[in-house]
Amino acid sequence: MRARRITALLAVLLLAACATVQGRPDAAQATAVTRGSPGAVPPLGPPAELRLPAQQKFTLGNGLSVRLVEYHRLPIVAVHLVLLEGGAARDPAALPGVAGFTAAMVTEGTKARSATQLSDDLGFLGASLNAGASMDAAYVSGYGLSRHLPRLLELLADVTMNPSFPESDFLRVQDQRRVGLIQQRDQPGAIASKTFGKIYWGDHPYGHWAGGTEESVVKTTRDDLARFHAEHWRPGAAELVVVGDVDVATLRPVLEGVFAGWKGVEPTRPAAAQAPEAHRRAVLVEKKGASQTFLILGMPGIARSDPDYVTAQVLFQVLGGGSSSRLFRDLREEKGYTYGLSARESAQRLGGVSYLGGGVRADATGQAIRDLLEQVKALREVPVPATELADAQGGLVNALPGDFATAAGTASRLAEQVVYALPDDWWVRLPERLRSVTPAELQRVAGRLLDTGRLVTVLVGDPDVVPAQVAGLPLGDLEVRKP
């Protein structure tokens, strides 16, 4: 009886659902939508406005720069310490991965606290601290209730100034990093990224994997981490971003107290390395029997400080930035070659790369690359229609306020501003700069950044399937490598 009732109910629901299915609304229906007719999809509201409080700046007695954004809506504070000389670009040539290893270890124990004690102290406060490193900088970030801010800053200062790199924790983290690298042997994306980075950047500071290699991780000692920390974690090459329920009068004396012991001359900064001159090259890394080919097509990009950066963001949004992008609509929705291909700029301090990449069906590798190159050619030769441009601009602008919806999100974005020396009004002005990009500007930057004459292609796929498909494509002679 109960089963029959359930079956009858499902049938009623199915009929009701079918009765509400309609085609594309005509003009009359569209008008009704704006008047709030039942069952109609409401129109989009106006985009949220990005508003940021003023940034207040001061410098501590030891040379540490501080910027504060007061955010009093909630009793919380987020902190983000940027170590401008602590990124993986500073790794010793013979020991890649040291910067990231050092950052991973600072929260594993200090001269005054074990890792367990540090975890207990943070747990008691309901706070968090994390550390890591990108190519361009290292960081220590965290958040907690504003009433516990002095205690949180004391813990932040302790892990920053006094990491002890304890032996047992060092061996544990070392093993975790080594195992992670071993696992990457079977990850096509990681294989492609590592291969591409070395081919494209060569001996440039960006030419190695930030996590290092299995060999370098095993060779690294506690002394190596302590040496890197002493040389690069210095107050004169750092800036602390604080966002939350605190003011300068309260914050400054606390910081002067907890960071009083952090001394040291700012390390000598080496001259900025010149980005290499890219030449057309293609490499296939063998992965026998792979049902997909993972590919990266990379062309010369720009540094984060380049005046064309904003236009480049719009360009890559049009090309491969989301579900309305050309790559999504063409190669996924229409042709079914891929679950997802993306395009983006990787703009860093010392240069960048223009990327297209993702996984495609192995039997469609050649045609997918051919279509990718056609999409690139179209952006270079044909202005983007106004409606498509407005769509891309709207997607980028509408996403911005969400990045600043929390104290931690705001601190992270301001830390990006620190790393790349962006002006204080960068984020506030960004929406209007995005909206002002024209089709002509977009086409000019496409000509600059989508240069297939200097295309570096890396494929990870089946050597019995891929080579015949890419023969004749303008990629250069295909070099086949073992993994």
C-alpha positions, 0 to 999 in steps of 0.5 A: 500500500505504501509503495503504491502511494509513493508511486502515485505521488511520484507520478503526480510530481512528474506530471506537475514538473512536465506541466511547468516546462516551457520554451524560451519566453517571448517578448510578452513573457519577458515583460511579465518577468520584470513585473514579477509574474509567478514562475518566471526567472527574475532579472539580475539585480545591479552588481554589488559595489566594491567598497573598501575602508582606507588603508592606514600604514605605519612602520615599527621600530624594527623596520616592519611595515604594517597596514591596517584596514578597520573592519568593525562589523564583527569582533574578528581580526585577520592577519597576513604577514608577507615575507617578500624575500621568502618565496620559492624564487629564492630557492638555492639552485642545488636545493629547490623546495627549501622556501616552501619547506621552511614555511611549512615548518615554522608552525611546527614548533618554536623555541618556546612551544612545541607543535602540540603546545602551539596547536593547544594555544590556538585551539583555546583562543578559537584561532588559526595560523597557517604558513606557506610560500608561493614563487614570489613570497612566503606568508603567515596568516591567521584569524581570531576574535578581536578580544584575543588579538594580543595573544594571537599576535604573540603566537604569530610573532613567535612562529615568525621569529623563533621556529626551532625546526624540531627533529621529529617534526622535521622528519614527519614533514619531510616524509609528507613532502616526499610522499606528495612528490611521489604521488605526483608521478601519476598526476598528469597535471603535475607532470605537465606543469613540471615539464612545462616550467622547466622547458619554458623558464629554464634556469630562471628563478621560476624554472623549478617546481616550488615543492622541489624534487624527491631528491632535493627534499631528501637532501634538505636538512634542518640547518638548510631551513634555519639558514634560509629562514635567517637570510630571508625572513627579515622585518625590513623585507616584510609587511603585516596586513591587519584587517578587523575590529581594531584601531591603530592606537590599540594595535601599534603598541602590541606589535611593537612589543611582540616583534621587538626581538625581530631584528636583522638587516634587509637581505640584498635583493638580486637583480630581477631576472630577465624572462627567457625568450620563448621558442616554439617547442613541443614535448610529449611525456609518455603515459601508456594507455591514457584515455585522456591527454593532458595538455598545456599550450603556453606563450609569453605572458606579462609581469603583474605590474604590466599596464596590460594586466587588466586587459589580459584578465578580460581577454582570458575570461573571454577565451577560457574563464568560465562556462560562457567562455569560448573554450567551454562552449566550443570544445566542451558543450558543442564538440565534447572533447573535454570536461574542461579547458581553461585559459589564464595569465600567470602574471608574477613579479618577474614575468609571466606565461599565457596558458591554455590547458586541461584534459581532452579525450585521447582520440580527439587530441589533435582536433582539440589543439587545432580548435584551440589554435583557431580560437586564439587566431580568432581573438587576434584577428577579429574584434570581440562582439560588444555583448560577449565583451560585456559578459566577460567584464560583468563576470569579473566585476561581479565576482570582486565583492565576494573576495572582500566579504570577510576579514580574511578575504580582504587581508588576502587580497591586500597581501597580494597588493603588497607582493606586487607593489600595487597602488592603494586604490588598485581594488577600488579602481579595478571594476571601472578599469575592467569595464573600460576595456574596449574590443580594440584593446582586447585585440591588441593584447591578444596579438601581444600575448597569444603569440603562437609563433613562440608556443611551448606545448607539453602533452601527457598522453599515450605515445601510441595515440597522440603523435599521429594526431599532432603531426602537421600541426604548427607545434614544432617537432614533437619530442617524446620523453619517458615520465 
